[in-house]
Amino acid sequence: MPGEHDDIARYRRNRQDEVDSATVYEAMADAESQPQLADVYRRLAATEREHAAFWAERLREAGATVTEAAPSWRARVLAWLARRFGATLVVATMRAGEATGGDGYTAQPEVEGTGMVADERSHDRLLAAIETAPGRGVEGSVLARLEGRHRAASGNALRAAVLGANDGLVSNLSLVMGVAGAALDATVILVTGLAGLLAGAGSMAMGEWLSVQSSRELYQRQLGIEAAELAEVPEEERRELALIYEAKGLPPEQAATLAERLVADDATALDTLAREELGIDPEELGGSAWEAAGTSFLLFALGAIVPVLPFFALSGLVAVGTSLLLSALGLFVVGAGITVLTGRSALYSGARQVGIGLVAALLTYGVGSLIGVTLVG
């Protein structure tokens, strides 16, 4: 029957994929100079061999002939590359295969309750951590990320503040100067500047809200998947956690003991797995979307209001000149603020920021002047 033939063909493809993965992992283990990391690769290979045996059994149950499965030419090439140039060279390729394999298994009823989907996702996450620190196991900055430390939150907040204010200042200064070049009507410039402030700040706030909210929803989904895997296949999660700790440098016995203790309590296990495997802090989940949106709105508005302020009380070229002067001062402050992140000279960075902002403003002023002349003429 066509359905049975399709199933048999799918079983054969699955088995071949698992044999190929095991072949490459074994080559990676042979090439790896770190004994603990080499052992991790061997365990990944062993898991893939178990999966291959699972599909071989499905083939027998379907009445198909099961012969020895040799690795494909692609797997042979990857294995050769790993042995010749090191395991690092093929980590990214293997990770992509694990991600595809995990997604592919979710739609196959035969694997339900086997833990195979969890295995593939586990391999993907483990390879992601190894890939970030090639050839050294999981250490340094990667270890800090996995453990939820040294996230440089203050640096990111400062960067967001500086860039948000800069965006508002430069964009609204250019808008105001463009309108001023076309017509020196203070009321028109004031209304245009305030409209630009509200439109830009609203856009920034909405973009930030969507970004943070999307991240939160993604994290929540990942946590849900992790909780389900912990309930369905706790042994697989324990093994995965032990492998991660081994990749970090713990001896196998100590890693297994630590993983066993952590997985014994469901709440502690989910929190630990989220931090160690996913790099997620369950207490934060990316922060508050509304707080991020409000902050973005405020920072953009603070920058955007600077070139508009003179037009509340002044008009004509005096207002334009005052706007340029205040904006230049604001740009210098922004440029100097960036040096907290870059370590460059505050004077140099401030002057550079002033130059860039004023060039943009003068360009739009010139364009506005040409449009104004054309309209009048």
DRENRO-253682 format. One record per residue (C-alpha): z, x, y. Coordinates in steps of 0.25 Angstrom, whole numbers, padded with zeros to 4 digits, always signed. Example, Ala and Ser with C-alpha at 12.3 -4.5 7.8 and 13.67 -1.06 7.14 Angstrom:
// DRENRO-253682
+0031+0049-0018 +0029+0055-0004 
// end
This chain:
// DRENRO-253682
+0000+0000+0000 -0003+0005+0014 +0012+0004+0018 +0016+0012+0007 +0006+0023+0010 +0010+0023+0024 +0024+0025+0020 +0021+0036+0011 +0013+0043+0021 +0024+0042+0031 +0034+0048+0021 +0025+0059+0019 +0024+0062+0034 +0039+0061+0035 +0041+0071+0024 +0031+0081+0029 +0037+0080+0043 +0051+0083+0037 +0046+0095+0028 +0039+0101+0040 +0051+0100+0049 +0060+0106+0038 +0050+0117+0036 +0050+0121+0051 +0065+0120+0052 +0066+0130+0040 +0057+0139+0047 +0065+0138+0060 +0078+0141+0052 +0072+0153+0046 +0068+0158+0060 +0081+0155+0067 +0089+0167+0070 +0102+0159+0072 +0108+0156+0059 +0115+0143+0064 +0102+0137+0070 +0094+0141+0058 +0104+0133+0049 +0102+0121+0059 +0086+0122+0056 +0089+0123+0041 +0097+0111+0042 +0086+0104+0049 +0076+0108+0039 +0085+0103+0028 +0086+0089+0035 +0071+0089+0036 +0070+0092+0021 +0079+0080+0018 +0070+0071+0026 +0058+0076+0019 +0065+0073+0005 +0068+0059+0010 +0053+0056+0013 +0049+0063+0000 +0059+0052-0007 +0052+0041+0001 +0039+0046-0004 +0044+0046-0019 +0049+0032-0017 +0036+0027-0012 +0029+0033-0024 +0022+0044-0017 +0020+0058-0023 +0029+0068-0017 +0025+0083-0017 +0031+0095-0010 +0029+0094+0005 +0024+0106+0012 +0026+0109+0027 +0014+0105+0035 +0006+0116+0042 +0012+0112+0056 +0026+0114+0050 +0022+0128+0044 +0017+0132+0057 +0030+0128+0064 +0038+0135+0053 +0030+0148+0055 +0032+0147+0070 +0047+0145+0068 +0048+0157+0059 +0038+0166+0067 +0043+0163+0081 +0057+0156+0079 +0063+0142+0078 +0063+0140+0093 +0048+0139+0093 +0047+0126+0085 +0060+0119+0089 +0053+0110+0099 +0042+0106+0089 +0053+0103+0078 +0061+0095+0088 +0049+0086+0092 +0046+0084+0077 +0061+0079+0075 +0060+0070+0087 +0047+0064+0081 +0053+0063+0067 +0065+0056+0072 +0057+0045+0080 +0048+0043+0068 +0059+0041+0058 +0065+0030+0066 +0054+0020+0062 +0054+0024+0047 +0063+0015+0039 +0065+0025+0028 +0074+0034+0036 +0083+0023+0041 +0098+0027+0038 +0094+0041+0033 +0097+0048+0045 +0084+0055+0046 +0081+0049+0060 +0094+0055+0065 +0091+0068+0058 +0077+0070+0066 +0084+0066+0079 +0095+0076+0076 +0085+0087+0073 +0078+0084+0086 +0091+0085+0095 +0095+0097+0088 +0082+0104+0090 +0082+0100+0105 +0095+0107+0106 +0090+0120+0099 +0076+0119+0107 +0084+0120+0120 +0090+0133+0116 +0080+0139+0107 +0084+0150+0097 +0098+0150+0101 +0104+0137+0095 +0110+0127+0104 +0118+0135+0115 +0119+0138+0129 +0114+0127+0138 +0110+0118+0127 +0124+0118+0121 +0129+0115+0134 +0120+0103+0135 +0123+0098+0121 +0138+0099+0124 +0136+0091+0137 +0141+0103+0146 +0135+0110+0158 +0125+0099+0162 +0124+0104+0176 +0127+0090+0181 +0131+0095+0195 +0118+0103+0196 +0110+0091+0192 +0117+0082+0202 +0115+0092+0213 +0101+0094+0210 +0099+0079+0210 +0106+0077+0223 +0098+0088+0230 +0084+0084+0224 +0087+0069+0227 +0091+0072+0242 +0079+0081+0243 +0069+0070+0237 +0074+0060+0247 +0074+0070+0259 +0060+0076+0257 +0053+0063+0253 +0058+0055+0264 +0056+0066+0274 +0042+0066+0270 +0041+0051+0271 +0047+0050+0285 +0038+0062+0290 +0026+0055+0285 +0029+0042+0292 +0033+0050+0304 +0020+0057+0305 +0012+0044+0304 +0021+0037+0315 +0033+0041+0322 +0039+0027+0322 +0054+0029+0319 +0056+0015+0313 +0044+0017+0303 +0049+0031+0299 +0064+0026+0297 +0059+0014+0289 +0050+0023+0280 +0061+0033+0278 +0071+0023+0274 +0061+0017+0265 +0058+0030+0259 +0072+0033+0257 +0075+0020+0249 +0062+0021+0241 +0065+0035+0237 +0079+0034+0234 +0077+0021+0226 +0066+0028+0218 +0075+0040+0216 +0087+0031+0212 +0078+0023+0202 +0072+0035+0196 +0086+0041+0194 +0091+0028+0188 +0080+0027+0178 +0081+0042+0174 +0096+0041+0172 +0096+0027+0165 +0085+0032+0156 +0093+0044+0152 +0105+0035+0149 +0097+0026+0141 +0091+0037+0133 +0105+0043+0131 +0111+0030+0126 +0099+0028+0116 +0102+0042+0111 +0117+0039+0109 +0113+0026+0102 +0104+0034+0092 +0115+0044+0090 +0126+0034+0088 +0117+0027+0078 +0114+0040+0070 +0129+0043+0070 +0132+0030+0064 +0121+0030+0054 +0120+0045+0050 +0133+0052+0054 +0131+0063+0045 +0118+0067+0051 +0124+0067+0065 +0135+0076+0060 +0125+0085+0054 +0117+0085+0067 +0129+0088+0075 +0133+0100+0066 +0119+0105+0068 +0120+0105+0083 +0133+0112+0082 +0127+0123+0073 +0115+0125+0082 +0126+0127+0093 +0131+0138+0085 +0143+0132+0077 +0144+0137+0062 +0139+0126+0053 +0153+0123+0047 +0159+0121+0061 +0147+0113+0066 +0149+0104+0054 +0164+0102+0056 +0162+0099+0071 +0151+0089+0069 +0159+0082+0058 +0171+0081+0067 +0163+0075+0079 +0155+0065+0070 +0168+0060+0064 +0170+0051+0077 +0159+0042+0081 +0162+0043+0096 +0164+0058+0096 +0151+0059+0087 +0142+0051+0096 +0147+0059+0109 +0145+0072+0102 +0132+0069+0096 +0127+0064+0110 +0131+0077+0117 +0127+0087+0106 +0114+0080+0101 +0109+0073+0113 +0115+0080+0125 +0121+0067+0130 +0134+0065+0137 +0138+0050+0132 +0147+0048+0143 +0136+0051+0154 +0123+0047+0148 +0115+0053+0159 +0124+0047+0170 +0124+0034+0178 +0110+0029+0182 +0115+0022+0194 +0123+0033+0199 +0111+0042+0197 +0102+0032+0205 +0112+0030+0216 +0113+0045+0218 +0098+0047+0218 +0096+0036+0228 +0107+0042+0237 +0102+0056+0236 +0088+0053+0239 +0092+0044+0251 +0101+0055+0257 +0089+0064+0257 +0079+0053+0262 +0088+0048+0274 +0088+0062+0281 +0074+0061+0287 +0075+0047+0290 +0088+0048+0298 +0082+0052+0312 +0074+0040+0312 +0086+0031+0314 +0088+0036+0328 +0076+0044+0332 +0061+0043+0333 +0048+0050+0335 +0047+0065+0333 +0062+0067+0336 +0065+0059+0323 +0055+0066+0315 +0060+0080+0319 +0074+0076+0317 +0070+0070+0303 +0064+0083+0300 +0076+0091+0304 +0086+0083+0296 +0077+0083+0284 +0075+0098+0285 +0090+0100+0285 +0092+0090+0273 +0081+0098+0266 +0088+0111+0268 +0101+0105+0263 +0094+0101+0250 +0087+0114+0248 +0100+0121+0250 +0107+0111+0240 +0096+0115+0230 +0101+0130+0230 +0114+0125+0223 +0105+0123+0211 +0095+0135+0213 +0104+0146+0219 +0093+0149+0229 +0096+0152+0244 +0100+0139+0251 +0093+0143+0264 +0080+0146+0256 +0081+0133+0248 +0084+0125+0260 +0073+0130+0268 +0063+0128+0257 +0067+0114+0256 +0066+0112+0271 +0052+0118+0270 +0047+0109+0259 +0053+0096+0265 +0047+0099+0279 +0034+0102+0273 +0033+0089+0266 +0038+0082+0278 +0028+0088+0287 +0017+0085+0277 +0020+0070+0277 +0021+0070+0292 +0008+0076+0293 +0002+0066+0284 +0009+0055+0291 +0003+0060+0304 -0011+0060+0299 -0009+0046+0294 -0003+0041+0307 -0015+0047+0315 -0025+0040+0305 -0018+0027+0306 -0017+0028+0321 -0031+0032+0323 
// end
